[in-house]
Amino acid sequence: MSVLVVGISHKSAPVALLERVALDSDGVTKLLGDVVSSAHVTEAAVIATCNRLEIYAEVDRFHGSVEEVSGLLVERAGERTESMLPHLYVHYEDGAVSHLFHVAAGLDSMAVGEGQILGQTRSALRVGQEHGTVGSALNVLFQQALRVGKRSRAETGIDQAAPTLVTEALAAVAPEGVADRKVVVLGAGGMAGLATATVARMGARDVVVVNRTADNASRLADEYAVRWAGLDLLDGELADADVLITCTGAAGVLLGAAQVQAARPDHHPLAIADLALPHDVEPAAGDLPGVTLVGLADLAERLRDSDAGREIDGVRRIVGEEVTAFLSARRQASVTPTVVALRSMATDVVEAEMARLVARLPDLDDATRDEVLHTLRRTADKLLHQPTVRVKELADQTGAVSYAAALAELFSLDSDAVDAMTRPSGEAVQ
């Protein structure tokens, strides 16, 4: 079995296309079901964020599975296959492992180093576990990816050094800063929390969190000692606002151009940073007098070109080390069932020969019998030691040769016996 990744993200597709494949929790659940129902897929997990949708699958072959999984993403976009496929990317086996580790570490994010992706990766694993689509293979892979993400943040300052989506957006719409200005934050999720913390730290005169759910709005507002208001009061708050940061995760447009115009009858200048996908604000609002609107599409190139210097280089080094170590361990583990089956066969041979000896020499005393059995076992262990050590070393070398298969062929090991070594727990016997 092998790991396959098929995805689409801000690096491969325009925002308009990402909007068409964006999924809520129910959509993720349905997609998981569709993926594991595919003929060549045994496990599946989905990372769904505002700027990426990636399917991770444990598959028994490449060509059939990549066609099936890609087709599922094409269906969700409502696009013609020929226009959608150029925006998809595919990673397989070692490449899939490397890609997930880069994602979890924040190196593949629009805002390099942002911390939200670690929680989103954890959520993908949890949802897959809850719906029974994640088995031993993806569980091990995702757990290690989470450890890589944590290590990257613990050993480097990438969280502080890397630019965030919020700060880049503010630099674009309000280059003079937000000090002594009124800022409205629409939403109460993780990105809204980051936005609230950022503008509060930058010295905004008045910050108000607006959200449909009062409990979420009040909790976020209390955390940063700012105001909150219900969604029904949004127009009033916009009347004298200088900056609006919106990041609700709603399914469609939440704030139309007409509403923005009506909320500002005097054409009071308003800078809008729309960080939602699909977008919260109707794009036509950017054409209104006094309104400056920046969305994810406008920020994509700016964020892609940013560089956090030594911190990002440090994370890349960590990820490289972790990918190498994980792949090495996985290659060595792949031969373990064969080694265990070989040792089991040797044990059976020793026991059979000892039984035959006892039958031929019934007068052997217990001490002699035990010494002979010990000698046979020690001899078998010595004969098998070097081949089993070498097969693990050779398995760690890249190449087309399957040393586990060669070992099984040389010793005529029963394939069912090898497979049986992994059946109880779904993981290779150590």
PyMOL commands that set and color helices and strands:
alter all, ss='L'
color gray80, all
select helices_A, chain A and resi 15-21+25-36+62-77+81-87+94-105+116-130+136-155+158-161+165-173+190-201+214-223+231-238+257-263+283-287+296-304+310-360+366-395+403-410+415-420
alter helices_A, ss='H'
color red, helices_A
select strands_A, chain A and resi 2-9+41-49+52-59+89-92+182-186+206-211+227-230+243-246+270-274+291-295
alter strands_A, ss='S'
color yellow, strands_A
deselect
rebuild
show_as cartoon
